[in-house]
Each structure stands twice: as C-alpha cells, then as structure tokens.
C-alpha cells in the first residue's frame, strides 16, 4: 500500500505524523512524502526519517498546493492500494491492515475507516455522524443502498484499490480549497459499478484541528469555496444520494459556520453562507431536513436564506441556538421546540431532529437489600417536554441481554441539584430491581440497559453515568455473594474492593444546624447557610450511604447530603424555596 503525505510548513507536526505511519499495523507499505516547496524544516525531518526507514520515498516540487502535491504523490506511488494522510495528522492501530484484508476478500473499490478530531489539548472527539456511519461493519455497499457513506467527505482515512483509482482517472483539483469534496463524490459514484465500498469500523485516523487551518477560517472567500465545492460535488451523484448529501451538509457542516456568525464573523461571510444554504435547501424535499438537522439551526437558516443578516444576528445573540431556552411541546405526535423564525418571529414549533433526542441516563443510587438491588436511574430523552414517559430495563453482559427487570417510577425529583432542563425530566426517575438470584457464578461484569419511550420516540442505552454525589458512585458489596454494585462506569462486578464506610448513620437538620451522628453521639456539626458547600472527614455508614444523595429541609435552608470525591460526606445548601423555583428549567 502507498501512503501519500503532502507536506508544507508542518515542522511542528511532521515528526509525530511520520512516527505514527512507520508504526501502523501494515508492514508492506511505501510512504510517499511530497515536499511541496515547504519553507520550514519539514524536508529535513522527512529526510531524517527516510535514512532510518527505506519505506519512505521523498518527492520534491515547487509549491503548487495541496491538490497538486497529492497528485504528484499518486504519480510516484507503486503500491497495490492507495491512501492519503495529511502531514499534521496521525494514524494508529491495525486499521490499514484490516482495510487491505477486507478489500482483498470483498473485491470492493475502496474501504473507509473512522476518524476522530485531535485537539491541541490532546482531547479527541468523534463527530456523531461518523460514529453513526461506523456503528456496523459493512461489505461492498454503495451510495444507492447506503448513502450515509457520503458523510465521510475527506480524502484521508480511506484505502483505494489503485487499479480503481487509475481506471477512474481520478485526480484532485489544483489551486482550489476543499478539493476533497469533489473527489469523494466522484469515487463513490464510480464505486457503484466497481464493487462498492467496505466499511471497516476500526478507529484509524486522528485529524488534528488547528486554529490556522483553512477549515477554521470564517471569511466570505472560504465559505464560498467550501459551499461551491459541495455544490459541484453533487453534480455527479444520482438524485437520492444527491439529496442525502445536501441534507448531510446542512445538518453536520453548516451549523459549524452558523456558530461563527454568532461569534461575530463578518456580514459578508453571513451573506455568502445564506446564499449557499439556499442552494443546498433547493436540493432537498420539504420536511426532509427535520430528520437530521437541529431544529434551532433550521430556524437560523430562515433568516440567513432571506439575506436578513441583522435578523440572524439578533436571533443568535438572543440565545437562539440554546435549545433549552425554547419552550418544548409535542405537535402531531412529534417532540418540538418553539423557536423564532423570520416568518414567525413570535415563535414556530419545529420538530427536534432524531439526533437531538438521545437518552440521558444517570444512576443516582444503588440500594442493596437481602434479595435484590434497587438501582435508581434518572432517564429521559434530551430536550423533550412531555409527560408521556415509560421505561423498560434489562441486565446485560457484553452485547447480550440476559433478563428483563422490573421497573417502577419513583417520585424523587433530582432536578434542583442535577439541573433538569425540562419540567418532565423531574418525573423520570426509575427504580430498576435486580434480583440477587441473577448474579450468577460466571463472574463476568453485568450492566443495566435502559429503554425510555418519551413522546413517541424510543431510545436505548447502557447506563454508565453516575451521580458523583449519590450511592451509585460508591462500590458496595451485595451481601455475601462476592458481587459489588456501583462505581463509574456503573456496573455489577465480582471481586472489587468495596468503598470504605464509616460510623455516621444519620444526619439531622434543625433550622440551620446540621449534625452528623454516629448512633446517639454527634460526630460533627456545623451551621449551614444557603449557597454554602461544605465537606467533612467523616464517612457514611453502609445504611446511610445507600440513601445518598439525601435531601433535608427546614424553614431556613434546603440541604443535600452527598458523597464527596474522597468518599466522605458533604453538604450543598440552597434557599428554602419551592422545588420549581430551585430548579431553573431552560438552562443547563
């Protein structure tokens, strides 16, 4: 396989890039480094690596741009397969080797591999649409049956069969930005008759996000270049795939640029963005966009498409993109938010996209009894405002569901401490009962899978998040079974060291006086006032731990007794107001 690496002014990153390429899991490779007239020390770095590794070939040329450098690399490459890597990015793992194996087995034209964003802090973040695309391995699919393939619209993180590349006569446009948009759609269109595409769901590519890179600039010229490249790329696609690609760009890419308007990008940028959005909307059918594009973005588009930049800025400055600030509801069986649009500035109900309503599930506490463990789980669909909620739960091991569990709704209301954004969130605490008899001798860890149906939409997720102040965060023994429950991520597991407990078995609030008691004796006491947060050295007993977080109330203060990060007790105090006033719905 040939790996083409165009290089220009990347001396700060090239070392890591080349090291990662030399270490990736496929040995039979040539690494074609194209020095595109780089003005810094990049060439010296490449030459140093070439002396150590004969697989590295260096091509030099006068500066001609990214597209020309990639084309030069292809011309010099000799491998049976072909891939591209940008010189400030990195690769890892066996993905390339697995892609080559898949292509040799399937006969497909090329394979695609997942990527993640690599930020300067070292944090990685994978776009939701990439996670969706690679959720399942697929062999020899194409855009007529699986148009979601088009969402991966970059030159890199793909492995092409070289014969396919040559027979298609593919090359990158020279002297333009976003040159990979057109090549992406051209290769996908050609793959329909050339064996299709393999989806290999092994994370391989780390895309470095740099502030100075062209994808981070917000000028009229760059947005016109991006949207122009996208619109040109649509021309080679069959109509259904063309519509799908337009929806993808409006749902996944354009919101990035709308947020730039909110951050103060120039009026010319906003006007150019509006013209591009109008052209993309013309490629879609009415109503289609609601499936994928966020509701608040669709509202922003109404101002931009009309050329009303001032109106768009007013919408954005008024927290128009903050979903929780808009009233929720249900219209025609679909969850909505009421958002100002240009035609309805007083507010128009827009359906929330599917991706906007994931299941948020948090284990609050685990209460261990002689025959069962009751796990209190806060679970609801994000952004949805509707009292129409129901739930089911299962015990799972790995990917296998073992047993459906009994679920009952609790009257507990955690929203004033954990920040509910909708009033109905406070009606969404479920008590899931796990019989001790289900804790078998196999010993492999068990998890809880929660399903919530909310306003007609159903979502399922394994419960991993825990309330750090509740007993679900602690590791508690389940009787004499050898099993434990709790911890992050939340699970039932054998042979773990339980969290340390202490003597404090109850807490008393009298006015503003808070007392921790160990039996009849006071272990600690303090006066609390609204707004105060305090921690103690004392630890809860096993019985008190199961009750955490514990809510106490007097005429002077509302107190939550919680578990701290060290396993001791802490208190969070609030004004003695009604729950609805303590809970600020509409913010997160």
C-alpha positions as CSV (number, residue, x, y, z in Angstrom):
1,X,0.0,0.0,0.0
2,X,1.2,3.5,-0.8
3,X,0.6,6.3,1.7
4,X,0.8,9.7,0.1
5,X,1.7,12.5,2.5
6,X,1.7,16.1,1.1
7,X,4.0,18.4,3.2
8,X,4.0,22.1,3.5
9,X,5.1,24.1,6.6
10,X,4.3,21.4,9.2
11,X,7.6,21.1,11.0
12,X,5.7,21.2,14.4
13,X,3.7,18.1,13.4
14,X,5.5,16.1,10.8
15,X,7.6,14.1,13.3
16,X,4.5,12.7,15.0
17,X,2.9,12.0,11.7
18,X,5.8,10.0,10.3
19,X,6.4,8.1,13.5
20,X,2.7,7.1,13.5
21,X,2.9,5.9,9.9
22,X,6.0,3.9,10.5
23,X,4.3,2.2,13.4
24,X,0.9,1.5,12.0
25,X,0.0,-2.2,11.6
26,X,0.7,-2.8,7.9
27,X,4.3,-3.6,7.1
28,X,4.1,-3.8,3.3
29,X,3.9,0.0,2.7
30,X,5.7,2.8,1.0
31,X,5.3,6.3,2.5
32,X,5.5,8.9,-0.3
33,X,6.3,12.2,1.3
34,X,5.7,15.1,-1.2
35,X,7.6,18.2,-0.2
36,X,5.5,21.0,-1.7
37,X,8.2,23.6,-1.5
38,X,7.9,23.8,2.2
39,X,9.7,26.9,3.6
40,X,10.5,25.5,7.1
41,X,12.3,22.4,8.3
42,X,9.8,19.9,7.2
43,X,12.0,18.5,4.4
44,X,14.9,17.8,6.9
45,X,12.5,15.9,9.2
46,X,11.4,13.8,6.3
47,X,14.9,13.1,5.1
48,X,16.0,12.1,8.6
49,X,13.2,9.5,8.7
50,X,14.0,8.3,5.2
51,X,17.5,7.5,6.3
52,X,16.1,5.3,9.0
53,X,13.3,3.7,7.1
54,X,13.7,2.6,3.4
55,X,9.9,2.5,3.0
56,X,9.9,6.4,2.9
57,X,10.2,8.0,-0.5
58,X,10.6,11.7,-0.9
59,X,9.3,13.7,-3.8
60,X,10.2,17.4,-4.1
61,X,8.4,20.1,-6.1
62,X,7.9,23.8,-6.2
63,X,4.9,24.9,-4.2
64,X,1.8,24.1,-6.1
65,X,-0.8,23.5,-3.4
66,X,-2.4,20.5,-1.7
67,X,-4.2,19.1,-4.7
68,X,-1.1,19.2,-6.9
69,X,1.0,17.6,-4.1
70,X,-1.4,14.7,-3.7
71,X,-1.5,14.2,-7.4
72,X,2.4,14.1,-7.5
73,X,2.4,11.6,-4.7
74,X,-0.1,9.3,-6.6
75,X,2.2,9.5,-9.7
76,X,5.2,8.3,-7.7
77,X,3.3,5.6,-5.8
78,X,3.7,2.0,-6.7
79,X,1.5,0.1,-4.3
80,X,-1.5,-2.1,-5.0
81,X,-3.5,0.1,-2.7
82,X,-3.5,3.9,-2.1
83,X,-4.3,6.1,0.8
84,X,-3.7,9.8,1.8
85,X,-2.6,11.3,5.1
86,X,-2.3,15.0,5.8
87,X,1.1,15.8,7.3
88,X,-0.2,17.3,10.5
89,X,-2.4,14.3,11.3
90,X,-1.6,10.9,12.8
91,X,-2.8,7.3,12.4
92,X,-2.9,4.4,14.8
93,X,-3.8,0.8,15.2
94,X,-4.3,-2.0,12.7
95,X,-7.0,-0.2,10.6
96,X,-5.0,-0.1,7.3
97,X,-4.1,-3.7,7.5
98,X,-7.7,-4.7,8.2
99,X,-8.9,-2.5,5.3
100,X,-6.5,-4.2,2.9
101,X,-7.6,-7.6,4.1
102,X,-11.2,-6.6,3.6
103,X,-10.6,-5.3,0.1
104,X,-8.8,-8.5,-0.9
105,X,-11.7,-10.6,0.3
106,X,-14.6,-8.5,-0.9
107,X,-13.2,-7.1,-4.2
108,X,-14.7,-3.6,-3.3
109,X,-13.3,-0.5,-4.9
110,X,-12.2,1.1,-1.7
111,X,-12.6,0.9,2.1
112,X,-13.4,3.7,4.6
113,X,-12.2,3.9,8.2
114,X,-13.4,6.1,11.1
115,X,-11.6,9.2,12.3
116,X,-11.7,11.4,15.3
117,X,-10.7,15.0,15.9
118,X,-7.5,15.6,17.8
119,X,-7.4,19.0,19.6
120,X,-4.3,20.9,20.8
121,X,-5.1,19.8,24.4
122,X,-4.8,16.1,23.4
123,X,-8.5,15.6,23.7
124,X,-10.2,13.6,21.0
125,X,-13.8,14.0,19.9
126,X,-15.6,11.9,17.2
127,X,-18.4,13.6,15.3
128,X,-21.8,11.9,15.9
129,X,-22.3,11.3,12.2
130,X,-19.0,9.5,11.9
131,X,-19.9,7.3,15.0
132,X,-23.3,6.5,13.3
133,X,-21.6,5.7,10.0
134,X,-19.2,3.2,11.6
135,X,-21.6,1.6,14.1
136,X,-21.7,-1.6,12.0
137,X,-19.2,-3.2,9.6
138,X,-20.4,-3.4,6.0
139,X,-19.0,-5.1,2.9
140,X,-19.4,-3.9,-0.7
141,X,-22.1,-1.3,-0.1
142,X,-22.6,1.8,-2.2
143,X,-24.4,5.1,-2.1
144,X,-27.5,3.8,-3.8
145,X,-28.2,1.5,-0.9
146,X,-26.3,3.2,1.8
147,X,-26.0,7.0,1.0
148,X,-24.7,7.6,4.6
149,X,-21.3,6.8,3.1
150,X,-21.1,10.3,1.7
151,X,-20.9,11.8,5.2
152,X,-17.2,10.9,5.2
153,X,-16.2,13.6,2.7
154,X,-12.4,13.7,3.2
155,X,-9.5,12.4,1.1
156,X,-8.0,10.7,4.0
157,X,-9.0,7.7,6.2
158,X,-9.8,5.7,3.0
159,X,-7.9,2.9,1.3
160,X,-8.4,2.8,-2.5
161,X,-7.6,-0.1,-4.8
162,X,-5.0,1.5,-7.1
163,X,-6.5,-0.1,-10.2
164,X,-9.9,1.5,-9.4
165,X,-8.2,4.9,-8.9
166,X,-6.4,4.7,-12.3
167,X,-9.3,3.3,-14.3
168,X,-11.5,6.1,-13.0
169,X,-8.9,8.7,-13.9
170,X,-9.3,10.5,-10.5
171,X,-7.2,13.4,-9.5
172,X,-7.5,16.3,-7.1
173,X,-8.4,19.8,-8.4
174,X,-5.4,22.1,-8.4
175,X,-5.4,25.6,-6.9
176,X,-8.8,25.4,-5.1
177,X,-9.8,24.9,-1.5
178,X,-11.8,21.9,-0.3
179,X,-10.5,19.8,-3.2
180,X,-11.5,16.5,-1.5
181,X,-15.3,17.2,-1.8
182,X,-15.4,16.5,-5.5
183,X,-13.1,13.5,-5.4
184,X,-15.2,12.0,-2.6
185,X,-18.4,12.0,-4.7
186,X,-16.7,11.0,-7.9
187,X,-15.2,7.9,-6.3
188,X,-18.4,7.0,-4.7
189,X,-20.4,7.4,-7.9
190,X,-17.8,5.2,-9.7
191,X,-17.8,2.6,-7.0
192,X,-21.5,1.8,-7.7
193,X,-20.3,-0.2,-10.8
194,X,-16.9,-1.2,-9.4
195,X,-17.6,-3.4,-6.4
196,X,-18.9,-0.9,-3.9
197,X,-17.2,0.2,-0.6
198,X,-16.2,-1.7,2.6
199,X,-16.9,0.0,5.9
200,X,-14.2,-1.1,8.4
201,X,-15.2,0.3,11.9
202,X,-11.7,0.4,13.4
203,X,-10.6,3.9,14.5
204,X,-7.5,4.7,12.5
205,X,-7.2,8.4,11.7
206,X,-6.6,11.3,14.1
207,X,-7.5,14.6,12.4
208,X,-5.6,17.5,14.0
209,X,-7.8,20.6,14.4
210,X,-5.6,23.7,14.1
211,X,-6.7,27.3,14.6
212,X,-4.9,28.4,11.5
213,X,-6.1,25.7,9.1
214,X,-8.5,26.6,6.3
215,X,-11.3,24.7,7.9
216,X,-11.2,27.0,10.9
217,X,-11.3,30.3,8.9
218,X,-14.5,32.3,8.6
219,X,-14.2,34.7,5.6
220,X,-16.6,35.1,2.7
221,X,-14.0,33.6,0.4
222,X,-13.6,30.4,2.4
223,X,-17.3,29.8,2.9
224,X,-17.9,30.4,-0.8
225,X,-15.1,28.0,-1.6
226,X,-16.5,25.3,0.7
227,X,-20.1,25.5,-0.4
228,X,-19.1,25.9,-4.0
229,X,-17.1,22.7,-3.8
230,X,-20.0,20.9,-2.1
231,X,-22.5,22.1,-4.8
232,X,-20.1,21.0,-7.6
233,X,-19.7,17.6,-5.9
234,X,-23.4,17.0,-6.0
235,X,-23.5,17.1,-9.8
236,X,-22.1,13.5,-10.2
237,X,-24.5,11.9,-7.8
238,X,-27.8,10.1,-8.5
239,X,-30.7,12.1,-7.3
240,X,-31.5,10.2,-4.0
241,X,-27.8,10.3,-3.0
242,X,-27.6,13.9,-4.1
243,X,-30.5,14.8,-1.7
244,X,-28.9,12.9,1.1
245,X,-25.6,14.6,0.7
246,X,-27.3,18.0,0.7
247,X,-29.1,17.1,4.0
248,X,-25.8,15.9,5.5
249,X,-24.0,19.2,4.8
250,X,-27.0,21.2,6.1
251,X,-27.2,19.0,9.2
252,X,-23.5,18.4,10.0
253,X,-21.3,21.0,8.4
254,X,-23.2,24.3,8.0
255,X,-24.0,24.5,11.8
256,X,-20.3,25.0,12.4
257,X,-20.4,28.1,10.2
258,X,-23.6,29.4,11.7
259,X,-21.9,29.4,15.1
260,X,-19.2,31.5,13.5
261,X,-21.8,34.2,12.7
262,X,-22.8,34.0,16.4
263,X,-19.2,34.6,17.3
264,X,-19.0,37.7,15.2
265,X,-17.9,36.7,11.7
266,X,-18.2,39.5,9.1
267,X,-21.5,40.3,7.4
268,X,-20.1,39.3,4.0
269,X,-19.5,35.8,5.4
270,X,-23.0,35.6,6.8
271,X,-24.5,36.7,3.4
272,X,-22.4,34.2,1.5
273,X,-23.4,31.5,3.9
274,X,-27.1,32.3,3.4
275,X,-26.7,32.0,-0.4
276,X,-25.1,28.6,0.0
277,X,-27.7,27.4,2.4
278,X,-30.5,28.4,-0.1
279,X,-28.8,26.4,-2.8
280,X,-28.5,23.4,-0.6
281,X,-32.1,23.6,0.6
282,X,-33.2,23.6,-3.1
283,X,-31.7,20.2,-3.4
284,X,-33.9,18.7,-0.6
285,X,-37.6,17.9,-0.3
286,X,-39.8,19.9,2.1
287,X,-39.8,18.3,5.6
288,X,-36.8,16.0,4.9
289,X,-34.4,18.2,6.9
290,X,-36.2,17.7,10.2
291,X,-34.8,14.1,10.4
292,X,-31.2,15.2,10.8
293,X,-30.8,19.0,11.0
294,X,-31.2,20.5,14.5
295,X,-34.4,22.5,14.9
296,X,-32.7,25.7,16.1
297,X,-30.4,25.6,13.0
298,X,-33.4,25.3,10.7
299,X,-34.7,28.4,12.4
300,X,-31.4,30.3,11.9
301,X,-31.5,29.3,8.2
302,X,-34.8,31.2,7.7
303,X,-33.0,34.5,8.5
304,X,-29.8,33.7,6.5
305,X,-31.6,32.4,3.4
306,X,-33.7,35.6,3.3
307,X,-30.4,37.7,3.4
308,X,-31.5,39.2,6.7
309,X,-28.1,39.2,8.4
310,X,-29.3,41.7,11.1
311,X,-32.2,39.4,11.9
312,X,-29.9,36.4,12.0
313,X,-27.6,38.1,14.4
314,X,-30.5,39.2,16.6
315,X,-31.7,35.5,16.7
316,X,-28.2,34.2,17.5
317,X,-27.5,36.9,20.1
318,X,-30.8,36.1,21.8
319,X,-29.6,32.6,22.6
320,X,-31.5,31.3,19.6
321,X,-29.1,28.3,19.4
322,X,-29.6,27.3,23.0
323,X,-32.2,24.6,22.8
324,X,-33.1,24.6,26.4
325,X,-34.3,28.2,26.3
326,X,-37.1,27.4,23.9
327,X,-40.4,26.0,25.1
328,X,-40.9,22.3,24.4
329,X,-44.0,20.5,23.3
330,X,-45.5,17.8,21.1
331,X,-47.1,18.5,17.8
332,X,-48.7,15.8,15.7
333,X,-47.0,13.2,17.8
334,X,-43.5,14.6,17.4
335,X,-41.4,16.5,20.1
336,X,-40.9,20.1,19.2
337,X,-39.4,23.4,20.4
338,X,-41.0,26.7,19.7
339,X,-38.3,28.9,18.0
340,X,-38.5,32.4,16.5
341,X,-38.2,32.2,12.7
342,X,-38.2,35.0,10.1
343,X,-41.8,34.3,9.1
344,X,-42.9,33.7,12.7
345,X,-40.8,35.9,14.9
346,X,-43.1,35.2,17.9
347,X,-42.2,31.5,17.6
348,X,-42.9,28.5,15.5
349,X,-42.9,24.8,16.6
350,X,-40.2,22.9,14.9
351,X,-39.6,19.2,15.2
352,X,-36.5,18.1,17.1
353,X,-34.2,16.1,14.9
354,X,-33.6,12.5,15.8
355,X,-30.0,13.2,16.9
356,X,-31.2,15.9,19.3
357,X,-33.2,13.5,21.5
358,X,-30.7,10.9,22.8
359,X,-31.4,9.0,26.0
360,X,-29.7,10.7,29.0
361,X,-29.4,8.1,31.7
362,X,-27.7,8.5,35.1
363,X,-27.5,6.1,38.0
364,X,-28.4,8.1,41.2
365,X,-28.2,5.5,43.9
366,X,-28.0,1.7,44.5
367,X,-29.8,0.3,47.5
368,X,-28.8,-3.2,48.4
369,X,-31.4,-5.5,50.1
370,X,-31.3,-9.1,51.1
371,X,-32.9,-10.4,47.9
372,X,-32.4,-7.6,45.4
373,X,-30.5,-4.4,44.4
374,X,-32.7,-1.4,43.6
375,X,-31.0,1.0,41.2
376,X,-32.5,4.5,40.9
377,X,-31.9,5.7,37.4
378,X,-32.7,9.2,36.0
379,X,-33.5,8.6,32.4
380,X,-35.3,10.7,29.8
381,X,-34.9,11.9,26.2
382,X,-32.9,15.1,26.0
383,X,-34.8,18.3,25.1
384,X,-38.2,16.6,25.1
385,X,-41.0,18.2,27.1
386,X,-43.8,15.7,27.5
387,X,-45.3,13.8,30.5
388,X,-45.6,10.8,28.2
389,X,-42.8,8.6,29.5
390,X,-42.4,4.9,30.0
391,X,-39.4,2.6,30.6
392,X,-38.0,-0.9,30.4
393,X,-34.7,-2.3,31.6
394,X,-32.5,-5.4,31.1
395,X,-29.5,-6.9,32.7
396,X,-26.8,-7.3,30.0
397,X,-23.4,-8.9,29.7
398,X,-21.4,-7.6,26.8
399,X,-23.8,-7.3,23.9
400,X,-26.2,-9.9,25.2
401,X,-29.5,-9.2,27.0
402,X,-29.9,-11.7,29.9
403,X,-33.0,-10.8,31.8
404,X,-35.7,-8.1,31.7
405,X,-36.0,-6.4,35.0
406,X,-38.9,-4.8,36.9
407,X,-39.1,-1.1,36.6
408,X,-41.2,1.3,38.7
409,X,-41.4,5.1,38.6
410,X,-40.1,7.0,41.6
411,X,-41.5,10.2,43.0
412,X,-37.9,11.5,43.5
413,X,-37.2,14.9,41.8
414,X,-33.5,15.4,41.2
415,X,-33.7,18.4,39.0
416,X,-32.9,21.1,41.6
417,X,-29.5,19.6,42.2
418,X,-28.6,18.0,38.9
419,X,-30.1,20.7,36.7
420,X,-33.1,19.4,34.8
421,X,-33.8,21.4,31.6
422,X,-37.4,20.4,31.2
423,X,-40.1,20.1,33.8
424,X,-40.8,16.5,32.8
425,X,-37.2,15.5,33.5
426,X,-38.2,15.6,37.2
427,X,-40.8,12.8,36.5
428,X,-38.2,10.5,35.0
429,X,-36.6,8.6,37.9
430,X,-36.9,4.8,37.6
431,X,-36.3,2.2,40.2
432,X,-34.8,-0.8,38.5
433,X,-34.8,-4.0,40.6
434,X,-32.0,-6.5,40.1
435,X,-32.7,-9.9,41.8
436,X,-29.7,-11.2,43.7
437,X,-30.5,-14.6,42.1
438,X,-29.5,-13.1,38.7
439,X,-25.9,-12.7,39.9
440,X,-24.6,-16.0,38.6
441,X,-21.3,-17.7,39.2
442,X,-19.9,-16.8,35.8
443,X,-18.5,-13.7,37.3
444,X,-18.3,-11.5,34.2
445,X,-19.4,-7.9,34.7
446,X,-23.1,-7.1,34.3
447,X,-24.6,-3.8,33.2
448,X,-28.0,-2.2,33.1
449,X,-29.6,-1.3,29.8
450,X,-32.4,1.2,29.9
451,X,-35.1,1.9,27.3
452,X,-37.2,5.0,27.5
453,X,-40.1,5.9,25.3
454,X,-40.8,9.6,25.5
455,X,-43.3,11.5,23.4
456,X,-43.4,8.6,20.9
457,X,-39.6,8.2,20.5
458,X,-37.8,5.2,21.9
459,X,-34.1,5.2,22.9
460,X,-32.0,2.5,24.5
461,X,-28.6,2.9,26.2
462,X,-26.4,1.1,28.7
463,X,-26.4,3.1,32.0
464,X,-22.8,4.2,32.5
465,X,-23.0,7.7,34.0
466,X,-23.4,8.1,37.8
467,X,-24.3,10.9,40.1
468,X,-21.0,11.6,41.8
469,X,-22.8,12.6,45.0
470,X,-25.0,9.5,45.2
471,X,-24.5,6.0,46.3
472,X,-24.3,4.7,42.7
473,X,-20.8,6.3,42.7
474,X,-19.6,4.0,45.5
475,X,-18.7,0.4,45.2
476,X,-21.0,-1.5,47.6
477,X,-21.0,-5.3,48.4
478,X,-24.1,-7.2,47.5
479,X,-24.4,-9.3,50.7
480,X,-22.2,-12.3,50.9
481,X,-22.4,-13.1,47.1
482,X,-18.9,-11.7,46.3
483,X,-20.6,-9.3,43.9
484,X,-20.4,-5.5,44.1
485,X,-22.6,-2.7,42.6
486,X,-21.7,0.8,41.6
487,X,-18.8,2.9,40.5
488,X,-18.1,4.7,37.3
489,X,-19.0,3.4,34.7
490,X,-21.9,1.9,36.6
491,X,-21.8,-1.9,36.8
492,X,-22.2,-5.1,38.8
493,X,-19.0,-7.0,39.2
494,X,-17.3,-9.6,41.3
495,X,-14.2,-9.3,43.4
496,X,-13.9,-5.5,43.7
497,X,-12.7,-3.7,46.8
498,X,-15.8,-2.0,48.3
499,X,-15.7,1.7,49.1
500,X,-14.7,2.4,52.7
501,X,-17.6,3.2,55.1
502,X,-17.7,5.0,58.4
503,X,-19.7,5.4,61.6
504,X,-22.1,8.2,60.6
505,X,-25.5,6.6,60.3
506,X,-27.9,9.6,60.2
507,X,-27.9,13.4,59.6
508,X,-30.1,15.8,61.5
509,X,-31.1,19.3,60.3
510,X,-32.6,21.7,62.9
511,X,-33.0,25.2,61.4
512,X,-29.6,26.0,60.2
513,X,-27.8,23.5,62.5
514,X,-26.6,20.3,60.7
515,X,-25.4,17.4,62.8
516,X,-23.8,14.2,61.7
517,X,-24.5,11.4,64.2
518,X,-22.9,8.1,64.8
519,X,-25.6,6.4,66.9
520,X,-26.6,8.7,69.7
521,X,-23.3,10.7,69.6
522,X,-22.6,13.7,67.4
523,X,-19.7,13.1,65.0
524,X,-19.6,16.6,63.5
525,X,-21.9,19.7,63.4
526,X,-22.0,23.0,61.6
527,X,-24.3,25.8,60.7
528,X,-25.2,25.9,57.1
529,X,-26.5,28.8,55.0
530,X,-27.9,29.0,51.5
531,X,-25.2,28.8,48.9
532,X,-22.7,27.1,51.1
533,X,-20.9,23.9,50.1
534,X,-19.0,22.0,52.8
535,X,-17.2,18.7,53.2
536,X,-16.4,16.6,56.3
537,X,-13.8,14.0,57.1
538,X,-16.5,11.6,58.4
539,X,-17.7,8.8,56.1
540,X,-21.3,7.4,56.0
541,X,-22.2,4.0,57.3
542,X,-23.4,1.4,54.8
543,X,-27.0,2.2,55.6
544,X,-26.6,6.0,55.2
545,X,-24.5,5.5,52.0
546,X,-27.4,3.8,50.3
547,X,-29.6,6.8,50.9
548,X,-27.3,9.4,49.3
549,X,-28.0,11.9,48.0
550,X,-30.2,12.7,50.9
551,X,-32.4,15.8,50.8
552,X,-33.2,17.6,54.1
553,X,-35.3,20.7,54.5
554,X,-36.0,23.3,57.3
555,X,-37.7,26.7,57.2
556,X,-34.2,28.2,56.8
557,X,-32.4,26.0,54.2
558,X,-32.6,23.1,51.9
559,X,-29.7,20.7,52.2
560,X,-28.4,17.9,50.0
561,X,-26.1,15.5,51.8
562,X,-23.9,13.9,49.2
563,X,-20.8,11.7,48.8
564,X,-17.6,13.6,48.0
565,X,-14.8,12.5,45.7
566,X,-12.9,11.2,48.7
567,X,-15.8,9.1,49.9
568,X,-16.6,11.3,52.9
569,X,-19.8,13.3,53.4
570,X,-20.5,16.7,52.0
571,X,-23.4,19.2,52.1
572,X,-24.8,21.5,49.4
573,X,-27.2,24.2,50.8
574,X,-29.9,26.1,49.0
575,X,-32.6,28.7,49.7
576,X,-35.8,27.1,51.2
577,X,-37.8,27.8,48.1
578,X,-40.3,25.5,46.3
579,X,-38.7,22.9,44.1
580,X,-39.9,24.6,41.0
581,X,-38.1,27.8,41.9
582,X,-34.9,25.9,42.9
583,X,-35.0,24.1,39.6
584,X,-34.2,26.5,36.7
585,X,-35.7,24.8,33.8
586,X,-34.5,26.0,30.4
587,X,-30.7,26.1,31.3
588,X,-28.0,23.5,31.6
